[in-house]
């Protein structure tokens, strides 16, 4: 109990955060190795930076503490990740804060019975439970303008990759290699520390480790040189043999799209929300990471494409219900281009045409759909669709 590091950290904990004090003090009593104290020191330092308003530094230090804690194993990892969640919430990145929180819950749930921490375990579990059930003040609708304005770089990841510095696009001629742009997009996509081995596996999957390592470090060098032309601060940071983009410095359109889409899908439609959704879907300018031809990209592309379709369908139904048939048809036809075999979307489209009194369009659209599924899938329309068509043709 008289260990000088312990005493210093105890005093810092008392001054800095009543919220983390029970966890920190109890943990210090249970573990006394130097590695543990180093992780705890970083956690306290992150809190100090946060208190001083140095949020970017707080995030970086807290992430390093978490990665080291994760490598060490045990209960410190979920507590460090809870700290990360709190810092992210302070920076305005509430979606990422929620993701970190859920990861912390999962980690702690896995370890709760393996290494109980007496009262501190109850404290942490209680805190996490309160956040998980919505009592922590997280407001998903708050996509903070502050974070957007503070970012030095923005990267468009829908369609061809485009990188901007303070709203001015970095010219293609500035990139030494195409792969350096891919590496930046990859790190922005991962949005967390990633090991060298994982990077090589994801970006150079067909090469032997030695060749992949050489190309990775060359590409990293080129990318760092390019970014240094626009900022004195190192934007690609390394800790515990992992690389990441410095938090809060680069904003992707994926973040903005997912944040706004997630918020909108959880709310009832209004005229104001419809206007917001129209603006949100404009962010989707093509398949996500279109330039990256890797297997791991495909499921992410599908996830975001389905989210885009869901937004357009929500708009189409709203316009249909409010007799704005032309707008509804426009969205539904665009969805049909992406989901040409969807009977659900077809029925909505036919409903619009029938409401407009355009029976010719009803027949033409239905005939084209049945011909497509017969020719391309060898299928006949379902019984429900046939019945729906007969009923709507009589309107």
Sine and cosine of phi, psi and omega as CSV:
sin_phi,cos_phi,sin_psi,cos_psi,sin_omega,cos_omega
0.00,0.00,-0.34,0.94,-0.03,-1.00
-1.00,-0.03,0.09,1.00,-0.03,-1.00
-0.84,0.54,0.78,-0.62,-0.08,-1.00
-0.86,0.50,-0.61,0.79,0.03,-1.00
-0.90,0.43,-0.65,0.76,0.03,-1.00
-0.87,0.49,-0.70,0.71,-0.05,-1.00
-0.91,0.41,-0.66,0.75,0.02,-1.00
-0.89,0.45,-0.71,0.71,-0.02,-1.00
-0.92,0.38,-0.55,0.84,0.04,-1.00
-0.90,0.44,-0.68,0.73,0.01,-1.00
-0.91,0.42,-0.67,0.74,0.03,-1.00
-0.88,0.48,-0.67,0.74,-0.01,-1.00
-0.89,0.47,-0.67,0.74,0.00,-1.00
-0.87,0.49,-0.64,0.77,-0.05,-1.00
-0.98,0.21,-0.66,0.75,-0.20,-0.98
-0.99,0.11,-0.66,0.75,-0.20,-0.98
-0.38,-0.92,0.96,-0.29,0.11,-0.99
-0.91,0.42,-0.46,0.89,-0.05,-1.00
-0.91,0.42,-0.63,0.78,-0.06,-1.00
-0.99,-0.14,-0.12,0.99,-0.07,-1.00
-0.85,0.52,-0.77,0.64,-0.03,-1.00
-0.84,0.54,-0.65,0.76,0.00,-1.00
-0.92,0.39,-0.75,0.66,-0.09,-1.00
-0.90,0.43,-0.72,0.70,-0.04,-1.00
-0.92,0.40,-0.70,0.72,-0.01,-1.00
-0.90,0.44,-0.65,0.76,0.02,-1.00
-0.89,0.45,-0.66,0.75,0.01,-1.00
-0.88,0.48,-0.54,0.84,0.00,-1.00
-0.95,0.30,-0.39,0.92,-0.08,-1.00
-1.00,-0.08,-0.50,0.86,-0.09,-1.00
-0.80,-0.60,0.71,-0.70,-0.07,-1.00
-0.80,-0.61,0.21,0.98,-0.04,-1.00
-0.99,0.15,0.35,-0.94,-0.10,-1.00
-0.89,0.45,-0.63,0.78,-0.02,-1.00
-0.86,0.50,-0.67,0.75,0.02,-1.00
-0.88,0.47,-0.71,0.70,-0.02,-1.00
-0.91,0.41,-0.55,0.84,0.06,-1.00
-0.90,0.43,-0.68,0.74,0.03,-1.00
-0.90,0.44,-0.68,0.74,-0.01,-1.00
-0.92,0.40,-0.63,0.78,0.07,-1.00
-0.85,0.53,-0.68,0.73,0.01,-1.00
-0.90,0.44,-0.62,0.78,0.00,-1.00
-0.89,0.45,-0.70,0.71,0.03,-1.00
-0.91,0.41,-0.62,0.79,0.03,-1.00
-0.90,0.44,-0.63,0.78,0.05,-1.00
-0.88,0.48,-0.65,0.76,0.03,-1.00
-0.90,0.43,-0.63,0.77,0.03,-1.00
-0.88,0.47,-0.73,0.68,0.01,-1.00
-0.86,0.50,-0.64,0.77,0.02,-1.00
-0.90,0.43,-0.68,0.73,0.01,-1.00
-0.89,0.46,-0.53,0.85,-0.01,-1.00
-1.00,0.08,-0.01,1.00,0.01,-1.00
1.00,0.09,0.13,0.99,0.00,-1.00
-1.00,-0.04,0.96,0.28,-0.19,-0.98
-0.93,0.36,-0.62,0.78,0.00,-1.00
-0.88,0.47,-0.69,0.72,0.03,-1.00
-0.91,0.42,-0.64,0.77,0.02,-1.00
-0.86,0.51,-0.68,0.73,0.01,-1.00
-0.90,0.44,-0.71,0.70,-0.02,-1.00
-0.88,0.47,-0.73,0.68,-0.03,-1.00
-0.92,0.39,-0.67,0.74,0.01,-1.00
-0.91,0.42,-0.60,0.80,0.03,-1.00
-0.91,0.41,-0.66,0.75,0.04,-1.00
-0.89,0.46,-0.67,0.74,0.03,-1.00
-0.88,0.48,-0.66,0.75,-0.01,-1.00
-0.91,0.41,-0.70,0.72,-0.01,-1.00
-0.89,0.46,-0.66,0.75,0.04,-1.00
-0.92,0.40,-0.64,0.77,0.02,-1.00
-0.91,0.41,-0.62,0.79,0.02,-1.00
-0.90,0.43,-0.65,0.76,0.02,-1.00
-0.92,0.40,-0.58,0.82,-0.02,-1.00
-0.97,0.26,-0.52,0.85,-0.04,-1.00
0.99,0.10,0.19,-0.98,0.02,-1.00
0.99,-0.13,-0.14,-0.99,-0.16,-0.99
-0.98,0.20,-0.21,0.98,-0.04,-1.00
-0.93,0.37,-0.51,0.86,-0.04,-1.00
-0.86,0.50,-0.78,0.62,0.01,-1.00
-0.90,0.43,-0.50,0.87,0.03,-1.00
-0.94,0.33,-0.65,0.76,0.07,-1.00
-0.89,0.45,-0.60,0.80,0.00,-1.00
-0.95,0.31,-0.52,0.85,0.12,-0.99
-0.89,0.45,-0.64,0.77,0.08,-1.00
-0.87,0.49,-0.70,0.72,0.04,-1.00
-0.86,0.52,-0.68,0.74,0.01,-1.00
-0.86,0.51,-0.68,0.73,-0.01,-1.00
-0.91,0.41,-0.66,0.75,0.01,-1.00
-0.91,0.41,-0.67,0.74,0.03,-1.00
-0.87,0.48,-0.62,0.79,0.03,-1.00
-0.91,0.42,-0.61,0.79,0.03,-1.00
-0.91,0.41,-0.53,0.85,-0.01,-1.00
-0.99,0.16,-0.16,0.99,0.01,-1.00
0.99,-0.14,-0.06,1.00,0.00,-1.00
-1.00,0.04,0.97,0.25,-0.16,-0.99
-0.97,0.25,-0.49,0.87,0.07,-1.00
-0.91,0.41,-0.70,0.72,0.02,-1.00
-0.92,0.38,-0.57,0.82,0.05,-1.00
-0.88,0.48,-0.66,0.75,0.00,-1.00
-0.92,0.40,-0.65,0.76,0.04,-1.00
-0.87,0.49,-0.71,0.71,0.01,-1.00
-0.90,0.44,-0.63,0.78,0.02,-1.00
-0.88,0.48,-0.72,0.69,0.00,-1.00
-0.89,0.45,-0.62,0.78,0.05,-1.00
-0.90,0.43,-0.62,0.78,0.03,-1.00
-0.90,0.44,-0.67,0.74,0.04,-1.00
-0.87,0.50,-0.70,0.71,-0.01,-1.00
-0.90,0.44,-0.69,0.72,0.01,-1.00
-0.89,0.45,-0.72,0.70,-0.04,-1.00
-0.93,0.37,-0.60,0.80,0.05,-1.00
-0.88,0.47,-0.59,0.81,0.01,-1.00
-0.94,0.35,-0.56,0.83,-0.12,-0.99
-0.99,-0.16,-0.18,0.98,-0.18,-0.98
-0.82,0.57,-0.61,0.79,-0.05,-1.00
-0.99,-0.13,-0.12,0.99,0.02,-1.00
-1.00,0.07,-0.57,0.82,-0.04,-1.00
-0.59,-0.81,0.94,0.34,-0.03,-1.00
-0.89,0.46,0.56,-0.83,-0.06,-1.00
-0.89,-0.46,0.63,0.78,0.05,-1.00
0.77,0.63,-0.79,-0.61,-0.10,-1.00
-0.92,0.40,-0.58,0.82,-0.05,-1.00
-0.92,0.40,-0.55,0.84,0.04,-1.00
-0.89,0.47,-0.68,0.74,0.04,-1.00
-0.90,0.45,-0.65,0.76,-0.01,-1.00
-0.88,0.47,-0.74,0.67,-0.02,-1.00
-0.91,0.42,-0.71,0.71,0.01,-1.00
-0.87,0.49,-0.65,0.76,0.01,-1.00
-0.90,0.43,-0.68,0.73,0.01,-1.00
-0.89,0.46,-0.74,0.68,-0.02,-1.00
-0.91,0.42,-0.65,0.76,0.01,-1.00
-0.88,0.48,-0.66,0.75,-0.01,-1.00
-0.91,0.42,-0.62,0.78,0.03,-1.00
-0.93,0.36,-0.69,0.73,-0.05,-1.00
-0.87,0.49,-0.54,0.84,-0.03,-1.00
-1.00,-0.09,0.27,0.96,0.18,-0.98
1.00,0.02,0.29,0.96,-0.06,-1.00
-0.98,-0.20,0.24,0.97,-0.11,-0.99
-0.98,-0.21,0.03,1.00,0.04,-1.00
0.99,0.10,0.24,0.97,0.04,-1.00
-0.94,0.33,0.76,-0.65,0.01,-1.00
-0.84,-0.55,0.99,-0.16,-0.10,-0.99
-0.88,0.47,-0.35,0.94,-0.02,-1.00
-0.97,0.25,-0.21,0.98,-0.07,-1.00
-1.00,0.06,1.00,0.05,0.13,-0.99
-1.00,0.02,0.99,-0.11,-0.29,-0.96
-0.93,0.37,0.79,-0.61,0.05,-1.00
-0.91,0.42,-0.47,0.88,-0.03,-1.00
-0.86,0.51,-0.69,0.73,-0.02,-1.00
-0.90,0.43,-0.67,0.74,-0.02,-1.00
-0.89,0.47,-0.70,0.71,-0.06,-1.00
-0.93,0.37,-0.47,0.88,-0.06,-1.00
-0.99,0.13,-0.25,0.97,-0.06,-1.00
-0.95,0.30,0.75,-0.66,0.06,-1.00
-0.96,0.28,-0.58,0.82,-0.07,-1.00
-0.82,-0.57,0.48,-0.88,0.16,-0.99
-0.77,-0.64,0.61,-0.79,-0.01,-1.00
-0.79,-0.61,0.79,-0.61,0.07,-1.00
-1.00,-0.05,0.86,-0.51,-0.11,-0.99
-0.92,-0.39,-0.08,1.00,0.15,-0.99
-1.00,0.00,0.78,-0.63,-0.11,-0.99
0.97,0.23,-0.38,-0.92,0.05,-1.00
-0.87,0.50,0.64,-0.77,-0.03,-1.00
-0.93,0.38,0.76,-0.65,0.05,-1.00
-0.70,-0.72,0.70,-0.71,-0.07,-1.00
-0.87,-0.49,0.71,-0.71,-0.05,-1.00
-0.84,-0.55,0.62,-0.79,0.14,-0.99
-0.90,-0.44,0.92,-0.39,-0.03,-1.00
0.76,0.65,0.78,0.62,0.10,-1.00
0.96,0.29,0.01,1.00,0.06,-1.00
-0.95,-0.31,0.83,-0.56,-0.08,-1.00
-0.93,0.36,0.68,-0.73,0.08,-1.00
-0.97,0.24,0.87,-0.50,-0.11,-0.99
-0.89,0.46,0.57,-0.82,-0.01,-1.00
-0.84,0.54,-0.51,0.86,-0.02,-1.00
-0.92,0.38,-0.32,0.95,-0.02,-1.00
-0.97,0.25,-0.35,0.94,-0.05,-1.00
-0.99,0.11,0.85,-0.52,-0.03,-1.00
-0.90,0.44,-0.64,0.76,0.05,-1.00
-0.64,-0.77,0.41,-0.91,0.07,-1.00
-0.89,0.46,-0.57,0.82,-0.06,-1.00
-0.91,0.43,-0.50,0.87,0.02,-1.00
-0.92,0.40,-0.58,0.81,0.08,-1.00
-0.94,0.35,-0.61,0.79,0.06,-1.00
-0.89,0.46,-0.64,0.77,-0.01,-1.00
-0.90,0.43,-0.66,0.75,0.04,-1.00
-0.88,0.47,-0.71,0.71,0.02,-1.00
-0.89,0.45,-0.62,0.78,0.00,-1.00
-0.89,0.45,-0.72,0.69,0.00,-1.00
-0.91,0.41,-0.59,0.81,0.07,-1.00
-0.92,0.39,-0.60,0.80,0.04,-1.00
-0.91,0.41,-0.71,0.70,-0.03,-1.00
-0.93,0.36,-0.62,0.78,0.09,-1.00
0.80,0.60,0.52,0.85,0.07,-1.00
-0.27,-0.96,0.29,-0.96,-0.01,-1.00
-0.86,0.51,0.67,-0.74,-0.02,-1.00
-0.68,-0.73,0.65,-0.76,-0.09,-1.00
-0.95,0.30,0.37,-0.93,0.06,-1.00
-0.86,0.51,-0.68,0.73,-0.01,-1.00
-0.86,0.51,-0.66,0.75,-0.01,-1.00
-0.93,0.38,-0.65,0.76,0.03,-1.00
-0.87,0.49,-0.72,0.70,-0.01,-1.00
-0.90,0.43,-0.64,0.77,0.00,-1.00
-0.91,0.42,-0.59,0.81,-0.07,-1.00
-0.99,0.13,-0.57,0.82,-0.08,-1.00
-0.97,-0.22,-0.38,0.93,0.05,-1.00
-0.76,-0.65,0.86,0.51,-0.14,-0.99
-0.92,0.39,-0.40,0.92,-0.10,-0.99
-0.99,-0.14,0.03,1.00,-0.04,-1.00
-0.98,-0.22,0.42,-0.91,0.08,-1.00
-0.94,0.33,0.41,-0.91,-0.11,-0.99
-0.81,0.58,-0.63,0.78,-0.03,-1.00
-0.91,0.41,-0.72,0.70,0.01,-1.00
-0.93,0.38,-0.67,0.74,0.01,-1.00
-0.88,0.47,-0.65,0.76,0.01,-1.00
-0.89,0.45,-0.67,0.74,0.00,-1.00
-0.90,0.44,-0.69,0.72,0.00,-1.00
-0.93,0.37,-0.61,0.79,0.02,-1.00
-0.88,0.48,-0.77,0.64,-0.06,-1.00
-0.92,0.38,-0.55,0.84,0.09,-1.00
-0.91,0.41,-0.71,0.70,0.02,-1.00
-0.89,0.45,-0.66,0.75,0.03,-1.00
-0.88,0.48,-0.66,0.75,0.02,-1.00
-0.88,0.48,-0.73,0.68,0.01,-1.00
-0.88,0.47,-0.67,0.74,-0.02,-1.00
-0.91,0.41,-0.69,0.72,0.02,-1.00
-0.89,0.45,-0.66,0.75,0.03,-1.00
-0.87,0.49,-0.66,0.75,0.02,-1.00
-0.90,0.44,-0.74,0.67,-0.06,-1.00
-0.91,0.40,-0.51,0.86,0.01,-1.00
-0.92,0.40,-0.30,0.95,0.06,-1.00
-0.94,0.34,-0.34,0.94,-0.09,-1.00
-0.92,-0.40,-0.22,0.98,-0.04,-1.00
-0.45,-0.89,0.67,-0.74,0.06,-1.00
-0.98,0.22,-0.33,0.94,-0.03,-1.00
-0.99,0.11,0.66,-0.75,0.02,-1.00
-0.93,0.36,0.86,-0.50,-0.09,-1.00
-1.00,-0.04,-0.35,0.94,0.07,-1.00
-0.94,-0.35,0.93,-0.37,-0.09,-1.00
-0.95,-0.31,0.42,-0.91,-0.05,-1.00
-0.78,-0.63,0.73,-0.68,0.06,-1.00
-0.45,-0.89,0.71,-0.71,-0.01,-1.00
0.80,0.60,0.67,0.74,0.05,-1.00
0.89,0.46,0.47,0.88,0.04,-1.00
-0.77,-0.63,0.49,-0.87,-0.02,-1.00
-0.90,-0.43,0.52,-0.85,0.11,-0.99
-0.37,-0.93,0.30,-0.95,0.14,-0.99
-0.98,0.19,0.63,-0.78,0.01,-1.00
-0.86,0.51,0.82,-0.57,-0.05,-1.00
-0.84,0.54,0.66,-0.76,0.09,-1.00
0.99,0.12,0.05,1.00,-0.06,-1.00
-0.97,-0.22,-0.44,0.90,-0.05,-1.00
-0.77,-0.64,0.80,-0.60,-0.01,-1.00
-0.92,-0.39,0.73,-0.68,0.02,-1.00
-0.96,-0.28,0.46,-0.89,0.05,-1.00
-0.92,0.38,-0.36,0.93,0.07,-1.00
-0.89,0.46,-0.67,0.74,0.03,-1.00
-0.86,0.51,-0.77,0.64,-0.05,-1.00
-0.90,0.45,-0.68,0.73,-0.02,-1.00
-0.89,0.45,-0.76,0.65,-0.05,-1.00
-0.91,0.41,-0.63,0.78,-0.01,-1.00
-0.89,0.46,-0.76,0.65,-0.03,-1.00
-0.94,0.34,-0.61,0.79,-0.01,-1.00
-0.92,0.39,-0.71,0.71,0.00,-1.00
-0.87,0.48,-0.65,0.76,0.03,-1.00
-0.90,0.44,-0.73,0.69,-0.10,-1.00
-0.92,0.39,-0.62,0.78,-0.05,-1.00
-0.93,0.37,-0.33,0.95,-0.01,-1.00
-1.00,-0.07,0.11,0.99,-0.06,-1.00
-0.84,-0.55,0.48,-0.88,0.08,-1.00
-0.93,0.37,0.51,-0.86,-0.07,-1.00
-0.96,0.27,0.68,-0.74,0.12,-0.99
-0.67,-0.74,0.14,-0.99,0.04,-1.00
-0.88,0.48,-0.68,0.73,-0.01,-1.00
-0.90,0.44,-0.66,0.75,-0.01,-1.00
-0.93,0.38,-0.59,0.81,0.04,-1.00
-0.88,0.48,-0.65,0.76,0.03,-1.00
-0.90,0.43,-0.65,0.76,0.04,-1.00
-0.90,0.43,-0.66,0.75,0.00,-1.00
-0.91,0.42,-0.62,0.79,0.03,-1.00
-0.87,0.49,-0.62,0.78,0.03,-1.00
-0.95,0.32,-0.62,0.79,-0.03,-1.00
-0.90,0.43,-0.69,0.72,-0.05,-1.00
-0.93,0.36,-0.29,0.96,0.07,-1.00
-0.93,0.37,-0.34,0.94,0.04,-1.00
-0.93,0.36,-0.43,0.90,-0.01,-1.00
-1.00,0.10,1.00,-0.08,-0.08,-1.00
-0.98,-0.21,0.18,0.98,0.00,-1.00
0.45,-0.89,0.02,-1.00,0.00,-1.00
-0.84,0.55,0.61,-0.79,0.01,-1.00
-0.91,0.42,0.71,-0.70,0.00,-1.00
0.76,0.66,0.78,0.62,-0.07,-1.00
-0.85,0.53,-0.53,0.85,-0.06,-1.00
-0.97,0.24,-0.27,0.96,-0.10,-1.00
-0.99,-0.14,0.93,-0.38,-0.06,-1.00
-0.99,-0.16,0.96,0.27,-0.01,-1.00
-0.74,-0.68,0.46,-0.89,-0.04,-1.00
-0.89,0.45,-0.59,0.81,-0.06,-1.00
-0.93,0.36,-0.29,0.96,0.01,-1.00
-0.97,0.25,-0.53,0.85,-0.16,-0.99
-0.84,0.54,-0.78,0.62,-0.01,-1.00
-0.89,0.45,-0.52,0.85,0.04,-1.00
-0.94,0.34,-0.65,0.76,0.06,-1.00
-0.86,0.52,-0.70,0.72,-0.02,-1.00
-0.91,0.41,-0.65,0.76,0.01,-1.00
-0.87,0.50,-0.73,0.68,-0.05,-1.00
-0.96,0.29,-0.56,0.83,0.07,-1.00
-0.90,0.44,-0.67,0.74,0.02,-1.00
-0.91,0.42,-0.58,0.82,0.05,-1.00
-0.92,0.40,-0.66,0.76,0.05,-1.00
-0.88,0.48,-0.70,0.71,0.02,-1.00
-0.89,0.45,-0.65,0.76,0.01,-1.00
-0.88,0.48,-0.63,0.77,0.04,-1.00
-0.91,0.42,-0.71,0.71,-0.01,-1.00
-0.91,0.41,-0.59,0.81,0.03,-1.00
-0.92,0.38,-0.63,0.78,0.05,-1.00
-0.88,0.48,-0.67,0.74,0.05,-1.00
-0.91,0.42,-0.69,0.72,-0.04,-1.00
-0.88,0.48,-0.67,0.74,0.00,-1.00
-0.92,0.40,-0.65,0.76,0.03,-1.00
-0.88,0.47,-0.72,0.69,-0.01,-1.00
-0.91,0.41,-0.62,0.78,0.04,-1.00
-0.88,0.47,-0.71,0.70,-0.01,-1.00
-0.91,0.42,-0.44,0.90,-0.02,-1.00
-0.97,-0.26,0.31,0.95,0.12,-0.99
0.88,0.48,0.48,0.88,0.11,-0.99
-0.98,-0.18,0.94,0.34,-0.22,-0.98
-0.92,0.39,-0.61,0.79,-0.03,-1.00
-0.88,0.48,-0.69,0.72,0.03,-1.00
-0.90,0.43,-0.67,0.74,0.00,-1.00
-0.88,0.47,-0.71,0.71,0.00,-1.00
-0.87,0.49,-0.66,0.75,-0.01,-1.00
-0.85,0.53,-0.74,0.67,0.00,-1.00
-0.91,0.40,-0.67,0.75,-0.05,-1.00
-0.92,0.39,-0.61,0.79,0.03,-1.00
-0.92,0.40,-0.59,0.81,0.06,-1.00
-0.93,0.37,-0.58,0.82,0.07,-1.00
-0.92,0.39,-0.64,0.77,0.00,-1.00
-0.88,0.47,-0.51,0.86,0.06,-1.00
-0.90,0.44,-0.52,0.86,-0.01,-1.00
-1.00,-0.03,-0.48,0.88,0.00,-1.00
-0.77,-0.64,0.95,0.32,-0.13,-0.99
-0.92,0.38,-0.20,0.98,-0.04,-1.00
-0.95,-0.31,0.24,0.97,-0.07,-1.00
-0.99,0.11,0.93,-0.38,0.05,-1.00
-0.94,0.34,-0.52,0.85,0.01,-1.00
-0.88,0.47,-0.74,0.68,-0.01,-1.00
-0.92,0.38,-0.62,0.78,0.03,-1.00
-0.86,0.50,-0.69,0.72,-0.01,-1.00
-0.88,0.47,-0.64,0.77,0.06,-1.00
-0.90,0.43,-0.64,0.77,0.01,-1.00
-0.91,0.41,-0.69,0.72,0.03,-1.00
-0.91,0.42,-0.59,0.81,0.04,-1.00
-0.88,0.47,-0.66,0.75,0.06,-1.00
-0.88,0.48,-0.75,0.66,-0.03,-1.00
-0.88,0.48,-0.66,0.75,0.02,-1.00
-0.90,0.44,-0.66,0.75,0.02,-1.00
-0.91,0.43,-0.49,0.87,0.03,-1.00
-0.99,0.13,-0.12,0.99,-0.02,-1.00
0.98,0.22,0.36,0.93,-0.05,-1.00
-0.97,-0.23,0.98,0.20,-0.02,-1.00
-0.92,0.38,-0.46,0.89,0.04,-1.00
-0.90,0.44,-0.67,0.75,0.03,-1.00
-0.92,0.39,-0.59,0.81,0.04,-1.00
-0.86,0.51,-0.77,0.64,-0.03,-1.00
-0.91,0.42,-0.69,0.73,-0.03,-1.00
-0.89,0.45,-0.69,0.72,-0.03,-1.00
-0.92,0.39,-0.67,0.74,0.00,-1.00
-0.91,0.42,-0.70,0.72,-0.01,-1.00
-0.89,0.46,-0.68,0.74,0.01,-1.00
-0.90,0.44,-0.64,0.77,-0.01,-1.00
-0.91,0.42,-0.75,0.67,-0.03,-1.00
-0.90,0.44,-0.58,0.81,0.04,-1.00
-0.92,0.40,-0.63,0.77,-0.02,-1.00
-0.90,0.43,-0.75,0.67,-0.05,-1.00
-0.94,0.34,-0.48,0.88,0.04,-1.00
-0.95,0.32,-0.68,0.73,-0.05,-1.00
-0.96,0.26,-0.67,0.74,-0.13,-0.99
-1.00,-0.05,-0.45,0.89,-0.04,-1.00
-0.88,-0.48,-0.21,0.98,-0.06,-1.00
0.93,0.36,0.53,0.85,-0.07,-1.00
-0.89,-0.46,0.38,-0.92,0.14,-0.99
-0.96,-0.27,0.43,-0.90,0.05,-1.00
-0.88,0.47,0.49,-0.87,-0.02,-1.00
-0.92,0.38,0.31,-0.95,0.03,-1.00
-0.86,0.51,-0.66,0.75,-0.01,-1.00
-0.89,0.45,-0.64,0.77,-0.01,-1.00
-0.93,0.36,-0.67,0.74,0.02,-1.00
-0.87,0.49,-0.71,0.71,0.01,-1.00
-0.90,0.44,-0.67,0.74,0.01,-1.00
-0.88,0.48,-0.69,0.73,-0.02,-1.00
-0.89,0.45,-0.67,0.75,0.01,-1.00
-0.90,0.44,-0.66,0.75,-0.02,-1.00
-0.93,0.38,-0.68,0.74,-0.08,-1.00
-0.97,0.26,-0.39,0.92,0.03,-1.00
-0.96,0.28,-0.28,0.96,-0.02,-1.00
-1.00,-0.06,-0.09,1.00,-0.04,-1.00
-0.92,0.40,0.00,0.00,0.00,0.00
